[in-house]
Each structure stands twice: as C-alpha cells, then as structure tokens.
Amino acid sequence: MEQKIFKQKKIILCVDDEKIILNSLRTQLKLLFQNEFEYEFAENGPEALSIIEELKSEEKEISIIFSDYIMPKMKGDEFLTKAHEMIPDAKKILLSGQATLESVQFAINEAKLFKYLSKPWEENDLLQTVQLANLESTKQEAEKAIASALAKSQFLANMSHEIRTPLNGVIGMLQLLNSTELSEEQKRFSSIATISSENLLSLINDILDFSKIDSGKLQIEEIPFNIREITEETIEILSFKAREKQIKFYSIIEPNLPKLLGDPVRVKQIITNLLSNAIKFTSIGEVKILVSTLSKTDSEIELKFEVIDTGIGIPESKIGKLFTAFSQVDASTTRKFGGTGLGLAISKELTSIMKGEIGVISQDGKGSNFWFTAKFGFKKDEICYKSFAETEKNYNFIYYTHNNQNTITNKFNELDLEIKITDSYETSKQLILENIKIKKTLYFFDSHLKSDYEDFIEFAKPYKNLVTIKLLALGEKFSQNEVFKHIIFKPIRTSLIEQFLEKQTNSKTLNENTLNSEELKINQRNKFKILIVDDDMINQTVASKLIAKFGYKSQCISDGIEAIEELENNNYDLILMDCNMPEMDGWEATKTIRSRTEKAYSKIPILALTADAMDFERRKSFNAGMNEIITKPFKSEQLIEQLDKFLEVK
C-alpha cells in the first residue's frame, strides 16, 4: 500500500502561570482556528523552554509563542529572549497588563517581539494577531525557499564550472592527440579515453539534469545523428565492464535506419543508463540491446529500444518504485551494487520529452527487459552508412568467429554486403579455397586459438589475392606479419568496417570537389584573427591549437582587462571569451566592449566559452551582449562550425 505523507501542522505555544488564562487561550484559539494548529501549554518559562527543546529534537516547528510577562521563576521578556535564541523564526507575542515600557522595549530588541497584547484582550485582536503572525511566518518560509533554490542553483553552477574546466582540458588534449601520428592501437586507446571522458561528462550532466527536471527547465536539441553510431559507441565504452564479468555483450540494430533528427546526447544518456544497470546486475549470461522501428510516417519515425539481460531480475512488488528519483529496489541494492538511483528517473523524463515511454518486464532471478520508445524526425535522403553493394562484383567476404553471428550479419547488412560466416575453422578455409580463384577475398579472423592462428599463417602464404583481418580485443598482444597485415578492434563497429573497406576498395571519403572546398575554407580562415580570453593556460592551448588545425590565427590572453587593452591596440575579427575569470570576468568585459560604441571593436562577435551549463548563466551571457555560447568541454567541429558561421566562411 502506498504510504501517504502528511504535512506537519504548525504549533502555537502558550505560557502563563494562571491556568484560567491558559484555558481561555486554548478555548479561543481552537474555536477561531479549528484544526489549523497544534497547541502546547506551559505554566512558566523553564517548563516552556523544555517543551521547545523536546519539540526541536522531534523536528517539529513552533510558529507562534504567547507569553505572560509576570511569572514565577522567569519573567516573560527573559523567557522570550531565551526562546528566540533557540527558535529565532517563531513569532513572539507578549501578553500582560503590567509590563513596563522598558520590558517591552527589551523584548523587542532581544527577542524580536512581534506584538504586545494587553490583558484582557479582544477576541478580534487575538484573531488578527495570529493571522498576521502566520502570514509573516509563511512569507519568511517562502523567502527561505527562494534563497535555498538560488543557493542550490549557484552551487550547481559552481560545481559544473569547476569540473567542466579541467574536463575540457582532458577532452581537448585528446582531440589534439588524435590528430597526430599514432599507431592503430594508440588511436584505439586514445579513442577509448575520449569516450570515457565524455561518459564522465554525461554523469556530471545527470546531476545538472535532475536540477533542471526539478525546475521544469530540461530541454532537448534537434540535430542529425546516426543511431547505430551512438549505440555502438556506448557498447564500446561499456564492453570493459562486460568483459571483466565474462558476459556476452552486443547490439542488434535494424539495418538501414535513416539519419535521425533529435538529441543524440540524451538518447545516448538513456542507453548508457539502461546498459550500465544491466551489466551491473548480470553475472552470468548476456546483455544485449535491440533497436527496431515501431512506426514511420513521411516526417517521423518511432523507435523501440530494448535492453535485455539475464541478471538478477526484479520482484513484481518492487517494479513500481524503479523510476522514482533516488530510489532503488531496496537498501541492499545500494550497498552491493552502488548507484544514486537518479538514472532511471532522468531517463523517464527524457523519454517523455521525446514523446515516448519507458518500462520494464522482469522476473525475479531470471533477468529483465528495460525498454523505451522515442519519436524522431529524419532526413529522407540521408543514409547512415555508405553502400558497398558494388564491391561484391570484385570481392568475397568471409568471417570466422565463435561470437554472436547475428550481430556480425547485421553490421554487414547495414553496408549492403553479404558475408559468409562460420564458426568452423576448417569450413572457413574451405570457403577461401572455393572463392579465392574467382574474386579477391577479405577474410575476418576472430579466434583466440593459437593453433588456428599458426596454422592459418602457413595456409594463407601462397594466396596473394587474400586479405586477412585479425579481430583483436583491446590490450591483446599481437604483432602484424606478412599474412595478418590488418587489424580491427573489438567490439566491432559498423563505422570501423566502413573505414577499412573504403581503404581496401580505394573509395574516397571526400571527393575532389569536397577537398577543394575544404582548401578554400582554410584559405578564407587564414585571413581572420581570433582573440582567446581565458585564465586557464590548458584551455588556451586547447582552443588555439584546435582552431589552428582549421586555418584560424589566434592570440591568447588571461583576463577581461587585458582583452580590452588588446582590442585598443590590435585588430581582431572575433573573441572567444571565458566567463569566469579574475580581475574582470567575461560578462563585465563584454558589457564594457559593447558600451564603447565609438570604437569599431564594439560590434565584434563575442562567443562565450563557458563551463557553466546552467540556464541562468546562459541568460546572463546573452544579456551581457554575447552572440553565442559554447559550453565546455566542446568538440573541435562544434567550435569551428560557430566560428565559420559568425565569420561567414563558406
């Protein structure tokens, strides 16, 4: 049965040494306010202070205190002063016909007295006094709630900035590293590090997203993306965890899905949450993700994602609480498996925004199927991968593996290729002998057996028309040789097969016109000079090196004051402005630049490079006069796209 939560009533404490006065107060207050309040009564100050101490320990709120002035053991002004030290927000009301002006003044100064009522009081005065006190108390609570919300937002903004700033350096340096000469294995290591950094970023975003959900400000983008690519990226980064537990981990994605229009980051966030949970709760068997079409119109496609595992499952009685924030099946789940319980709650909100649903089918001890649906626009004339159907005229494709054959077939079908797959080494050799004389043959060797490997080297040496590709697990020791000249790392991704086939078939990713167009862009960019303003030297290096790769010249400085001095002495075409800096921050520097309307540089495009991902920081940037906001950590393509846009590079 669902547990109902009742809001605690506020408490009125009445203190008077005359029982007749206490009884009169009790009767009148209950008659005037019915059950709106709870009541406590004491006959002297020390007794009342004990009641306050007890109620505080029970976390109950005393909203209003009525106190007589003349009482044994402790006078009313002294009691109210002590009570104020314990519960400063309570409204204190002094009841007396004998209080001196001096004592009332003392209570006002020391106890922040709310009102003084003379005995005997009018019932209407009592009514108005309690109503005003309660109204003032409610107003203070609202102000505290607003202050708390602002403090939370500021904390999240600060946390976002402090974490994102070094993360920008990590991701940026990895991008620069990826553009240098690296071996295939080094590229793979660097790629995994990049994806891991982005995965860390998504965890940080979980915390910020929950805050945005809480305030109803969560938004999604609509940009083109390849659903297979982001799914396979997620499989790749999580495959290490699956390999440690020795469980099968793979995807089966409907071939030839169109390029989607939606928010790839959010979709990947949901997939990551569901797959991470599935691996976490599975010790034997497999985890897989299935992606299929539910419905399709001329402008919209609805997809279904299913994450199926053979893990511990979920009791039917516990399923209802799964998608609630900070909730897990039971306390032992957190102790044994970890986690905050935010992932599924955020996933539920995200699927709702994407016009979809999320749910689970599970049996305790037999595994789970977490599924979600989402609707996307799509690009009618754009496919996710290049078709290699024409290459089948000149090539055969043979794949020897003991792994999931449906997954491999699925990936080659995406590229419009038919492939012969076998789990028998001898059969694979026989297939080579049958096909090698007819066409050039690409043979994918996915076996860890040393005997197969050594035998195949001797077998393959005579065949010049045979191209052999070794499938490697990351970290597996391997030396290329005259037979195995090519490697592809597992888990295998469709994009990796595509890249390999393009090299083998001499297909060019960019045609001559595209190459010429890129050269023209670089020539255009050489004419522009960018001023980079950032107090972090690593971020300066990342930004300057990244834009230099695409032809832009730059100068780096460290704060807003220097930026204005630099603009006075030199010409720039655009400013990349960090927001949080010492001396003069980016917002103040931008306001100053915009205010100097007599200067030519007052109209210069200013793009904020900020680690603050909160909405109010974005509004602050636009209000200061910035033209666009690029959130750290950023990708080079994202940065160049914005520079080209504002400098009209086409």
N, C-alpha and C positions, 0 to 999 in steps of 0.2 A: 504494500500500500504506500502511495506517495506521501511523504512527510510534509505537512503544511508548516510554514514559517510565519509566526505572528510577530508583529512589531510591538516592542515593549511600550507600555504606557509610561508617560512622564509621571513623576512623583512630586507631590506637594508635602513639605514637612512643616508641621505646626508645633511651636514651642511656647508653652505658657504654664506657670506654676498653679494657675487656677483651673480646676477641672471643668468648671461651668463654662469658662471661656473656650476651652478645647472642644467641649461638646457642642457649643454654639457654632464654632467654626466648622466642625465635622458636618453638622446638620445642614448648614447653609451651603457649604461647598458642594456636597453631594446633591442637594436639591437644585442648585444652579447649573452644575456641570455633569450630572448623571454619572456615567461610567467613563468619562473622558480621562480622568486622572486616577492614580492610586494615592493613598494617603498614609503618612506616618505621623505619630504624635509623641511628644516628649514633654516632661514637666520641668526640665532645667537644661542649662547649657551642656554640662558634661554628658548627660544622657543623650542629648541630640547629637553631639559630636561622635559618640559611639555608634549611633544609628547611621550617621554619614559614613563612618569608616567601614561598617558592615556592608552597606549598600554599594560602596565603591568596590569592595572586594568581589561583589557579585556582578560588577559591571552594569549596575542599574543607575539610571540618570535622575538626579533630583533637580527639578526645573525651577521650583519656587520655594522660598523659605519665609514663613511668617514667624516673627519672634516678638515676644513681650519684652519690655525694657527692664522693669523692676522684677528680678527673680533671685531666689537664693542661690548661693554657690558661684554664680556668674551673671553679670548684667548682660542685657541684650546686645549692647553695642560691642562688648568684648566677645560675646559668642559669635556674632555675625562676622567680626573680623577674623576669628579663627576658622569659621566656616568658609570664608572667602579664600583663605589660603589652601583649603582642601578642594573646594569646588568653585573656582572663580566665575564660571559661567552661570551659576544659579542666580535668579533674581531675588534679592534680599529686601524684605518689607518689614519695617519696624512698627509694632502695634503698641501704643501707650497713650495714656492720658497724662503722664507725669514726666515724660522725657524733656530734658533741658535742650536749649538750642545748641549748647556746646556738645552734648552727647550725640545729637542728630548730626551735627557737622562732622564729628569724629567718625561716625558710621559711614557718612557719605565719602569721606576721604579714604578711610582704611578698609572699608568693606564694600565700597562702590554701591552704597544703598540705592535701591531702585525707587522706593517710595516710602512715605511715612503716613500711617493711618491712625487717626485718633480714636480712642475708645470713648463711648461706644460708636461703632461705625454704621453707616447706612448700607443696606444690602446692595444698593445700586453701585456704591463706591467699591464694595468688595468685588462685584461682578466685573466692573470696568478695570480694576487693578489687575485681576487675574488675566483678563483678556489681553491687556496691554503687555503684561509680563510674558505671556505665552507667545504673543506676536513678536516681541523683541527677541525672545529665545529662538523662535523659528527663523527669524531674519539672520541671526548670528550663525545658526546651523547652515543656512544656505550660503552665507559668505565663506564659512569654513570649507564647505563642499567645493565651492568655486576655487578657493585658494588651493585646496588639495588637488583638484583637477589640473590647475595651472602648474603646480609643483611637479605633478606626475608627468605632464607633457614636457616640462623643461628637463626633468631627469632623463626621459626617454630621448629627447633631442641631444642632450649632452652625451649619453651613452652611445647613441648612434654615431655621433661625431668622433668620439674617442676610439671606437672600434673600427669604424669605416676608414679613418685616416691611415692607420698602418696597413689595413687590408688592401687599400688602394695601391700602396707601395708593393705589396706582395703580388697582386694580380697584374699590376702594370709591369713589374720587372719580369714576370713570367711571360708576358706578351712579347717583351723585348727579347728575352732568351729564345722564345720560339722562332724568332725571325733570324737567328744566327745559324751557322753551320753546325748541325747536330747529327749524331748517328740515329738510326731508326729507334733504337732502344732509348736513347736520351730524349728524343722527341716524345716518345710514349710516356716516359717518366714526367717530363715537363707538362704534357697534356693532362695527365692524371692529377698533378699538383694544382693545375689551373682549375680543373673541375672540382677538386676538393676545396679550394679556396671559395669557389662560387657556392659550393654546398654549405660552407660555413656562413657565407653571406645570407643564404636562404634561412638558416637557423636564426640569425640576428633579425631578419625580416619577420620571422614568426612572432617575436616579441612585439615589434612595432605594429604588425598587422593586428594582433589581438587588441592593442590600444585603439587602432582605427576602427575595428569592428565594434568595440565598446562604445565609440562615439558616433558610429554610423558613417564614417568617412572613408571606408575602404573602396578603392576604385580599381578598375582594370583597363588595360590597354587593348587596342585592336590593331595588330601588325601582322604581316605574313610570317608563317613559320612552318617547319616540317615536323609533323608529329612523330614520325619514326625516329628522326634525328634526336629529339629531346628525350624520347623514351629510351633509346639505346645509350645515350649519354648517362642517363640515370642508372641503367643496368651496369654500365662500365664502372661507375664510381662505387656502387654498392656490391660489386662482384667480389671484392676483397673479403667483405664480411661473410658472404655466402661460401666462399672457398674455405675460409677458416672453419666453418661448421660442416664442410663437406656435403653440402646440399646442392641439388641441381637448381640453376637459376637462369631463366631465359624469357624471351618475349616471343609472342606470335601476333603479328600485326597484319591486318588486312592489306594485301598488296594494292599499289596504285591509288592510295588515298590522295586527294588533291592537296595543294598547299593551302593551309588554313589561315583564316583571319581571326585573331584572338590574342590572348595574353599568354605567351609561351612560358613566362616565368611562373605564373600562377598555376598553369597546368602541370608544369614540372614539380611545383611545390606539393601539389596533391599526390602525384605519382610517387614522389620521394617519401612522403609521409606513409603512404599505404605499403610501399615495398619495404621500407625500413622496419615497420611494425611486423610485417610478415616474416622477414628474416629473423628478427629478434625473438619471435615466438615459435620458430620452427627449428627443431634439432635434427630431424630425420626426414628424408624425402625431397621435396622440391618446393620452389616458389616460382610462379610464372605470372606474367601479365598478358592479357589478351585485349586487343583493341579492334573493335568492329563497328560497322555502320548500322545505326538503328533506323534512320530515315534521312531522306535527302530531297530537297527541292531545287529550283533553279538558283537560289541565292543562299541557302542554308543547309548545313549538314549536322546531324546529331550523332555523336559517337558514344559508344559504351566502353568503359574501361573496367576490366575485372582483374583483381589481384587475388590469385588463388594459392593457398598454401596447405601443407599437410602438418600444420603445427598443433598447438595445444587446444585450439578451439575456444569457444566462449559459451558458458551456460546460458540458456534462453532467458533466465531470470535477470541476467546481468547486461543483456544487449541494450536495454533502454537507456543506460547511463553513458554509453560509449562516446556519444557525440557532444557531451557536455564538457565545458571548459574545466580544466584541472582535475578531470575525472578519469580513473582507470577502473578495471574490473573489481579490484579490491586492493587493500593496502599492501598485501604481499607482492602484488604485481610491481609496484614502485620499488620495493626493496630488492626484488630478484632481477628485474629487467631494466629498471631506470625509466626516465622519461618524465615530462611535466604534465602530460595529458592535454596539451594545447593543440597538437597536430590535427586530430580528428575534428575538433570544434572549429578550427580555422578552415579545414577542408570543407566542412558542411557549409560555411558561409560563402566560400569561394564558388562551390558548385551552384549554390542558389543564385549568385550574381551572374553566373554563366548559363542561366535558365536551365539548370539541371537538377539532379537529385543524387543523394548518396545513401548507401545502405549496406547491410551485411547479411549473409546467410552463413550460419555456423552450427557445428555440432561439437559439443564438449568432448575434447580428446581426439577429434577426427579432422580438424582443420577448419579454415574459414574462406569465404569468398567475399572480399570487400569490393564493392562496385560503385562506380559513379557515372553519371551521364553529363554531357555538356553540349551546347549548341554553338556552332561557329559559322561565320561567313567563309567563303572560299573563293580562290582565284580559278576561274573556269579554264583558262588556257595555260595554267602553270602546273607542271608535274613536279614531284619532289626529287626525282632522280632521272638521269639520262637513260634512254633506251639503248640497249646493246644488242637488239634483235638482229641487226645486220651482221654483227660479228660472228654469228653462228654459221655463216657461209664458209668461214675460214678457220673456225676454232671449235674444238670439243672441250667440254668441262667435266672433270671427274673429281669426286670428293670422297676421300676415305676417312671415316670417323666412327667413333663409338658414342658420340654425343647425340643430342636431340636432332634428328634428321628433319623433322617438320620445320624447325627454326631455320635451318640452312636453306631448304627448298623455298621457304617464304622470302628470304632475303634475295635469292637469285631471281625469283619471280618478279620482285619489285623492279629489277633491272631488265625485265623481258628476256630472261635467259632460262634455258632448260639445262639442268645439270644431272648427271648420273651420280647417285650417292650409294655407297655401300659400306657396311661395317665389317667386310671381309677383306683382309689384305691381299689374299690370293685372287679374289674376284677383281679387285681394283687393278692388279697387274694385267689380268686377262682383258679388262676393258681398255687399258692402254694399248695392248697389242692389237686389239680389233680396230682401234681408231687412229693410231699414230701414222699409219701409211696414207690415210685419207686426208686428215687435217692436222694442223698444229694443235697440240693438246696441252691444256692447262690442268695440272694435277695438284689438288689441295690435299696435303698430307697432315692429318690431325690425329697423331698417335704418339703416345709417350713410350712405346715399347722399343727398347734398344735393338732388339733382334730385327724388327721390321725396318727400322731406320738404316741399320748397317747393310741389310740385305738389299734394300732399295737403291742405295748408292751404287752398288755393283750392277744391279739390274738396269739402271737408267743411263749409265755412261755411254752406251752406243747410240742413244737416240737424241739427235741434235734438234729434232722437231718437238721436243718435250720440255715444257716449262714447269718446274716444280716449286710449289709454295709451301713452306713449313708454317703450320699454325702453332704459335707459342703462347704459353701463359706468361704474364708479366713476371720477370725475375728468373725465368727458366734459363739455364745456361745453354748457349747454342753458338756454334761457330759456322758461319756461312762457308760453303765449299762449292766445288765445280758443279755439283748436282743441285744442291739447295742454295740457290743464289738469292732467293726472295723469301721474305717473312711477312706475316700478318699476325698481329697480336690479338689474343682472345680477351674478353668476349668479342666475337667478330661483329663488326658493324657494317651495315649496307654501304655507308659512305666510304669505308676503307676498301671494300671490294670495288666500288666505283672508281676510286682514285687509282687503284692498282690496274684495273682494266684499261683505264684511259692511257696509262703509261705504256702498257703492253700493246695496245692497238694503235698507238700513236695519235690518239684523239687529243685535241687541244681543248682545255677548259675555256680558254679565251680565244676567239678568232682574231684575225689580223685587225679588223675594224675596232674591236674592243681594245686590243693592245695599243693601237694608235690613239684611241680616245683617252686611255689612261696616261699616255705620254703627254698628250695635250693638257690634261688636268694638272700634271706635275709642273709643266711649264707655266701654267697660269698661277699655280700656288707659289712658285718661286718669286713672284712679284710682291707678295704680301708678307708683312712682318707682324707677328703676334707678340703682345706683351703678356707674360705669365706672371701673375702676382700670387705668391703662396709662401707662407713662412716655413713650410716643411721642405727641406732640401731633397728628400727622396721623391716627393710628389712633383717638385720642379723638374727633376731628372726624368721621371716617367712621362710627364706631359710634353716636355721639349723633345725628347728622343722619339716619342710616338709620332708627333706631328712632323718631325724632320723626315721620317721614313716616307711620308707622302708629299714632301716638297716644300713644306712651310718653314719659314725662318722664324726665330723667336729670340726673346730676351727675357731673362728671369730676374725678378726682384722679390723682396720679402715682406713688404707691408704696404698699407694704403698711402701713407705719407710719401714713401719713395715712389709709388706709382704716379702720384700727381706731379712730383718733381720731374720724373722721367718724361711724362707727357708734355710738360712745359718745354723740354729741351730737344725731344726727338719725335718723329712721326711714326705712328702705329696704325694698323688697319683694324685691329680687333683686340679686345682684352679678355683673357681668361682669368677670372677673379675668384680667389678663395674668399670665403665669407668670414670665418673665424680666424682673426689674426691679432697680434698685439699692436700697441700704438694706435693704429686706426684700422678697424675691420673693413671688410669688403663692402658692407652696406653703406657705411659712412663715406667711404671713398667714392662709391658710385654716386651717392647724393651730391657730394662736392663736385664731381666731374660734370654731372647733369646741370648743376646750378650755374656753372660758368658759361653761360650762353654766348658770351662774346668770343669764346675760344672755339676753334674748329673741332677740337677733340671732344667737345661736349656731346656730339652726336655719334661718337664711335660705338659700334656694337659691343656690349659687355655681356659675356656669358659667365654665369656663376658656376664655379667648380666647388660643390659643397658636399660634405659628408653628412649633412643634416637632411634626413629623409622625411621629417615631419611636415604636415601641411602648412602649419603656421609659419615655418621657416621659409617655405616656398612663397607664401603671400608676402612675407617681409622682403624677399628678394625682388619680386616684381614691383612692389610699392617703392622700393629704393630706386628703381629705374633700370634694372637689369632686363635684358632682352630674352634670355632663355636660361634654363637651369639644367646642369648636367650633374647627376648625383654620383659621387664616388662610392665604390670603385666603378670606373667606366671602362668600356672596351674601346679600342682604337677606332673601330668602324663607327661607333656611336659619336665619338668626338669629331672625327673627320666629316661625317655627314652634316653636323651642325656648323662647322667652320665653312664648308662648301656652300651651305645654304645662305649664311649671312654675308659671305664674300662673293656670292653669285658665281661660283666656279661650276661650270657645266661641261 
